Amino acid sequence: MIAELAGKKALVISDDERLSQAIELILARVRMAVTNQWLCSLRGERVQTETDGFDVIIVATGSLSCEPIIQTAMGALSEHIEHVPILLICEETASADPDRRVFHLTFPFSIDELLDRVREIL
């Protein structure tokens, strides 16, 4: 699995700094490069929407009511849907749409579940 993911690049957008750091550490184990963006858009901060060079975008939320956060992030990323695969990580079943390259992983997740899902997507 390391060889399959090594050198790939991920953009992680999250409302929880600890969650984004955990994802970064997991992906670093398989030598993926990670850029973190802490999502505070509900307080007026901007979501990074430059996706050039990323192989996957991960939108992860540890919030119980993740739908507003997912919608905010997906709105900011709308022009990139179908161009870069997006993995939504949250408790609720998010608006996955494999035909548009939008996938879902239920939070909480195990290390293997995250790595397997990213490998499947890529």
Buried (B, 14 or more C-beta within 10 A) or exposed (E): EEEEBEEBBBBBBBBBEEBBBBBBEBBEEBEBBBBBBBBEBEEEEEBBBEBEEBBBBBBBBBBEEBEEBBEBBBEBBEEBBEEBBBBBBBBBEBEBBEEEBBBBBBBEBEEEBBBBBBEEBB
